Amino acid sequence: MSDGSLAAALDPTNKHVRQVPTTPGDAGITFPSDWNQKTGDNCISAVSGNGQAFSMLVTLEGVADKKAGIKKVKEGLEDYLKDVKYDEPSETKGDAVVITGTGKAKNAGIDVVFVVGLFDAGKGQLVGAAFVVDSKIEDHYKATVRGICETIRRSQDFAEKP
């Protein structure tokens, strides 16, 4: 699926598989089939069918390290959220940085919670995976977000197997 363009295919579980082209690495994500998806030059975004959850997978072009990546992620969140409060970033066993917090959606005015994972998709290309959910129903989406996160693939996952 690594053809240098944003690609979509229907998988056997009836979910949409989308791949973000990165140079030199690739990253992919699977959203539930009832989520409305859009693609851009360096991102894929999706909104849940009921509009109460949003997700985005984006390559962080020109970002050389995680410290700069955290800054860029925060700037991106602040484009869409106000009154943002961040928890202390943490690192996972897989060397990803996780940023969590709360805010208020600028357009809808609702309180939200968010989590962003920042990771190397391959050969130094940083990618961010963000999830923003209405805070009143965050428990409803925990399993969904966990399931989507389990579908994220890095460049080595797209490598052809002999």
HUNORQUI-V780904 format. One record per residue. RES is the residue in three letters. PSI is psi in whole degrees, -180 to 180 (none if undefined). NEAR is the number of other C-alpha atoms within 12 Angstrom. Layout:
res->RES psi->PSI near->NEAR
res->RES psi->PSI near->NEAR
This chain:
res->MET psi->3 near->22
res->SER psi->80 near->26
res->ASP psi->10 near->17
res->GLY psi->1 near->18
res->SER psi->161 near->22
res->LEU psi->125 near->28
res->ALA psi->150 near->27
res->ALA psi->140 near->25
res->ALA psi->151 near->19
res->LEU psi->126 near->15
res->ASP psi->171 near->16
res->PRO psi->-19 near->10
res->THR psi->9 near->13
res->ASN psi->39 near->14
res->LYS psi->155 near->22
res->HIS psi->128 near->28
res->VAL psi->124 near->31
res->ARG psi->145 near->39
res->GLN psi->135 near->43
res->VAL psi->125 near->45
res->PRO psi->133 near->39
res->THR psi->156 near->34
res->THR psi->112 near->25
res->PRO psi->-3 near->23
res->GLY psi->167 near->31
res->ASP psi->157 near->40
res->ALA psi->146 near->48
res->GLY psi->160 near->43
res->ILE psi->152 near->44
res->THR psi->126 near->40
res->PHE psi->153 near->42
res->PRO psi->150 near->32
res->SER psi->-21 near->24
res->ASP psi->4 near->17
res->TRP psi->137 near->27
res->ASN psi->123 near->23
res->GLN psi->147 near->28
res->LYS psi->148 near->25
res->THR psi->149 near->23
res->GLY psi->-173 near->20
res->ASP psi->-37 near->20
res->ASN psi->23 near->31
res->CYS psi->164 near->32
res->ILE psi->132 near->37
res->SER psi->157 near->34
res->ALA psi->144 near->37
res->VAL psi->135 near->25
res->SER psi->156 near->27
res->GLY psi->-33 near->15
res->ASN psi->0 near->15
res->GLY psi->10 near->20
res->GLN psi->2 near->27
res->ALA psi->144 near->38
res->PHE psi->144 near->38
res->SER psi->152 near->39
res->MET psi->138 near->46
res->LEU psi->122 near->46
res->VAL psi->139 near->44
res->THR psi->139 near->41
res->LEU psi->84 near->37
res->GLU psi->134 near->24
res->GLY psi->10 near->17
res->VAL psi->120 near->23
res->ALA psi->-25 near->20
res->ASP psi->170 near->21
res->LYS psi->-35 near->29
res->LYS psi->-46 near->18
res->ALA psi->-34 near->18
res->GLY psi->-42 near->34
res->ILE psi->-43 near->33
res->LYS psi->-45 near->21
res->LYS psi->-40 near->27
res->VAL psi->-46 near->39
res->LYS psi->-41 near->33
res->GLU psi->-41 near->16
res->GLY psi->-44 near->21
res->LEU psi->-40 near->37
res->GLU psi->-12 near->22
res->ASP psi->-29 near->17
res->TYR psi->-18 near->23
res->LEU psi->152 near->28
res->LYS psi->169 near->25
res->ASP psi->42 near->20
res->VAL psi->132 near->25
res->LYS psi->124 near->22
res->TYR psi->141 near->25
res->ASP psi->169 near->17
res->GLU psi->130 near->13
res->PRO psi->150 near->24
res->SER psi->160 near->20
res->GLU psi->144 near->18
res->THR psi->171 near->13
res->LYS psi->-32 near->9
res->GLY psi->12 near->14
res->ASP psi->22 near->15
res->ALA psi->153 near->25
res->VAL psi->134 near->30
res->VAL psi->129 near->31
res->ILE psi->127 near->36
res->THR psi->163 near->30
res->GLY psi->-166 near->29
res->THR psi->164 near->30
res->GLY psi->-169 near->30
res->LYS psi->128 near->26
res->ALA psi->126 near->27
res->LYS psi->-46 near->17
res->ASN psi->-46 near->11
res->ALA psi->-23 near->15
res->GLY psi->14 near->15
res->ILE psi->152 near->24
res->ASP psi->137 near->27
res->VAL psi->161 near->32
res->VAL psi->152 near->37
res->PHE psi->158 near->39
res->VAL psi->137 near->38
res->VAL psi->131 near->39
res->GLY psi->133 near->39
res->LEU psi->121 near->44
res->PHE psi->163 near->42
res->ASP psi->117 near->35
res->ALA psi->-14 near->37
res->GLY psi->135 near->23
res->LYS psi->38 near->18
res->GLY psi->-1 near->25
res->GLN psi->113 near->31
res->LEU psi->141 near->42
res->VAL psi->142 near->50
res->GLY psi->137 near->46
res->ALA psi->116 near->49
res->ALA psi->146 near->40
res->PHE psi->127 near->41
res->VAL psi->128 near->40
res->VAL psi->144 near->37
res->ASP psi->124 near->29
res->SER psi->-24 near->25
res->LYS psi->-22 near->16
res->ILE psi->25 near->18
res->GLU psi->-36 near->23
res->ASP psi->-33 near->15
res->HIS psi->-32 near->16
res->TYR psi->-4 near->27
res->LYS psi->-48 near->21
res->ALA psi->-38 near->13
res->THR psi->-48 near->24
res->VAL psi->-43 near->33
res->ARG psi->-44 near->21
res->GLY psi->-41 near->16
res->ILE psi->-44 near->32
res->CYS psi->-36 near->29
res->GLU psi->-15 near->16
res->THR psi->-10 near->26
res->ILE psi->132 near->35
res->ARG psi->145 near->31
res->ARG psi->174 near->35
res->SER psi->-41 near->31
res->GLN psi->-23 near->19
res->ASP psi->-22 near->20
res->PHE psi->-10 near->22
res->ALA psi->141 near->16
res->GLU psi->136 near->9
res->LYS psi->138 near->6
res->PRO psi->none near->3
